[in-house]
């Protein structure tokens, strides 16, 4: 199945979303990414037991930190899917891309280009 999603979405595969650290999320924003989102297993179906719950906690922590420094918390999100939901993955990629476009470019990215 060939999925079509926006070309500006960069996929970084990890064995489990539980391996995504808070620093990964924040560093992406710091380096100028306009948004970051994690796609993990459906809640309660993680092969590694609680990896998707750990990722959700880290995403929520990142959102809190972004809000504290004056950036939109919605630049970081978490989605849950089963492995057979490819079309839904593509839909989430489009949704996130459109949402980030509505927020505008990451102000930290503009600072790095000066």
Secondary structure, 3 states (H helix, E strand, C coil): CCCCCCCCCCCCCCCCHHHCCHHHHHHHHHCCCCCEEEEECCCCCCCCCCHHHHHHHHHHHHHHHHHHCCCCHHHEEEEECCCCCHHHHHHHHHHHHHHHHHHCCCHHHHHHCC
